[in-house]
């Protein structure tokens, strides 16, 4: 995972903070050849925000984070009941108890590692921070931000060079995260960036081409989801085996179920699928 140091009008800014690991503190104390004036968060996922408190303490810099993104950050990482809520969510969508219990235990084990920074400076679309324009690019996360200047996009996980960013449906998220992501990709194409700085992998020298590739990937997966739907109701867990390999381990299966949900709910919005819910179970059928 990459954290970028970018130049602003009034000094250097750190984009994302990684996990709260000792290497982060060492980097900030000894490896940089100048002070960090501000810290920008693209989104609240662990490898981007968990080290926020460490980075702020070491640099003394103000942290900036999207308003919606920070609200979700508090609901997830700031809530002691998140492990139980996320496990119950997956059970609702057909995940077997033994797999959901593994999700529960992993979430509980993660709680002591979380050191996100409280009460950041709030950002929203159209703001400018030290010469960089704030872009709301929802999809991978509901409140995902990008930072844009002179044709360069600090992209977070909005664009990745080697894999498609995960777009999943989770508790308290947007009802149609994939639809939001497709719109974000179209917006990126319209901005005509010449370079994107992703949080994983090498810089993307053709961001427009990469955005088109990801759009096509999701069009193909939506078509596969339509083919997988039947007149018989199916849970997202069952559907996920038709869209993703069968030999995934429990953490990977969790992401597969969430991605399946984002695709089938996009089809619900388009009128190509229906969902039903009763007795704590949600299922889907062809429209």
N, C-alpha and C positions, 0 to 999 in steps of 0.2 A: 504494500500500500504506500502511495506517495503522499507526502506533504510538500507543497510548493511554497517557496519564498518568492513573492512577486514585488515589483517596484511600484509604489504609489507616488502621488504627487509630493507627499510629505514624509516619506520613509518606507521602510519595508513592511510587508504584510505576510503573515503565515496563513496559507489556505489549508484548513483541517489540522487535526492534532493527533490522529492515530489513536491507538490504545494507550492506556496509562501505564506504560512500561518504562523501566529504568533507562532504556536507550533513548527515549524521548528527552528526558531531562539532560542526559549527557550531551545529546546533539545540540540542544538549545543553549547549554552553558559553554560549550567548548568548540563546536564546529562552525558556527556562523561567525562571519567577520564583521558583523554590524548588528545593531539592536533591531528588534522586531517591535514595530509601533502598534500594529493592530493584528487581530486574529480573526479570520473569516471561516465560518462553518458552512459547508455545502449541505449537509443533512445529518440526521441524528443517529445513523447506524453506528455500531460499536467502533469500527475501525476509522471513524471520522471524528467522533465527538468524545469518546471516553477519556481521552487525555487532556480535555479542555482545562480542567482545574490545574493540572500540572503545568501546562503551557502558560497559563495566566500567571501562576505563582512565580515561575522562573523569569518570565519576560517583563512582567508588570503591564502588559498590553491589555487594552480593552478587547473583549470578544464580541463579535457581531454574528447574529444567527437569525434566520427567518422567523417571523412571528409565529406562524403556524407550526413550523418545524420544532420550535422550542416547546410549544404546547404539547406536541406529541412526545417530545423527549421527556417531559415531566410525567406524562401519563404512563409511559413505558418504564424508563429507567428510574424515575422518581417514585414509583408505586411499588410497595412491597408485595402486592397481590398480582403483579404482572405474570409471574410463572404459572399461577393457577388459571388466570384468564386465558393465556395463550394456549395452554393445554386443553382447556374446556372448548375453546374455539375449534381446535383441530378434531376433537371428538365429535363435535356437532357436524363436521363435514366428513364423517365416516372413518376417521383415523382410528385404528385399533388402540385399545387401552394401553397395551404394552409399549407401542410406539409413542403415544401421547405422554406416557409417564416418563419416557426418556427425554422428551422435550422439556417436561416439567423439571426434571433434575438438572439438566444442562442450564436452564434459565436460572434456577436457584444458585447454582455454582458460580454463575457470572456476576451476581449482585455485588460481591465484595470488590470486584475489579473496576467498577464503574466510578469515574471521577469527572463527570461532565461539569462544566462551569455553570453555575446558577446565575440567573438574571442577566443574560447578555443584552447588548444593545440590539433592539429589534430591527429587522430589515424587511422590506417588501419590494415587489416588482417596481422598477423605475428609480429606486434609490441609487445614489452614487456614493461610493466609499473611496475617497482618495483617488478619484479619477477613474475607477472601475465601476461600470454599470451593473446593477443587480438585476438578474433575470430569474423569474420563477419558472422552473422547468420540472413540473411534477411528473411523476411516473414511477421511477425507482423508489422514491419516497414522496409522500404527498406534498411536502414543503421543500423539496429539493431546489437549491439555488445554484446558479452559475454566475460567474463574474467575467465581464466582457470589456475589452479595451483594444483598440487599434487592430481588430481582426483576430485577437487571441481570446479564446474561451477557456477559462479555468473551469473544467467541466465536471469535476467530481466523478460520480458514477453515472452521469447522464449519457455519456458516450464512452465506450470502452473499445479498444482496438481488436482484441482477440476473442472475446465472448460477448454475448448480448447481456446487457444489464438485467438483473432479475426484476420483474414487475409482478408483485403479488398483492393479493387482497388479504387484509388482516383486520382484527377488531378495531373499530373506531377509525378506519381509514376511509378514503373517498369510496363511493359506491362503484366507481368505474375507473380504477387506476390505469388500466391499459388505454382506455380512450384518452385520458389526460396525457399519457406518455406519447401516443401517436401525434397528438396536437403539439406537444413540446418538440418532437422531432421535426415537424413541419415548420415550426417557428425557427428552429436552429438553421434549417436550410435557407429560410428567408433572410437570416442575418448574414449569411455568406462569410462565416469565419474562415480564415486561412490556416489556422492552427488550433488544435484543441489539446489541452493538458489534462489527461485522464488520471484518475486516482490509482489505476492499476494498468501496467503495461507502458509501452513507449508512447511519446507524443504522437498525435494523429495529424498527419500532414494533409489529409483530404477529409476534413470533417463532414463536408456535404455528401461526399460519396459514402462515407460510413453511415451517416444518418439514413440515406436511401437503402443501404444494405439491411439495416435493422428494421426499417419499415417493411421491407419485403419479407424478412424472417417472420415477423408477426402476422403478416397476411397469410403466409403458408401455415403457421401454427393455428390460426383461426379456422382455416379450411379443414385442417386435421381434426380440430375440435368438433366442427359440424359433423364430420364423418363419424366421430365416436359417439355422438348423442343418439339415443334410441327412444322409442315410445315408452320403454320401461324406465322408471326413475333410477338414476345412478348418483352416488355421492361423488364429490370432487376427488376423494381419495381413490375410488375405483377408476374414475376417468383418468387420473394422473398416470396410471400404468399404461394407458394407450398413447400418452403423449410423451412420456419420459421413460428411460430404461428401467427394467424391472429390478435390477440389482443395486439400486441406490441404498445407502445406509440411512438410518432414521433422520439425521439432520438434513441430508440431501432430499429425502422424501418429503420432509416438511416444506422445503422450498418448492418442490414439484407440486404439492397440493396447493400452495398459495398461488403459484403461477397458473395452474389449471383454473383456479377460481377467477383470476383476473381475466382469463380468456373467455370462460363461459359466461361471466357477467357482462362482458362486452357484447357477446351474442344475444344475451337477454335484452340489452339496450337496443340492439339492431332488430329485434323481433324474430331471431332465428333460434332462440332457446327459451325455455320456461323454467322457473325454479319454484319449488314447493318446500314448505317448512312446517313440521309438526313434531311435538314430543322431543324437542331438542335435536332434531335431525333435518338437514337441508339436502334436497336432491334436485337433479336437473333432468329434463327431457327435451327432446327435439320439439320445436314449435309446430 
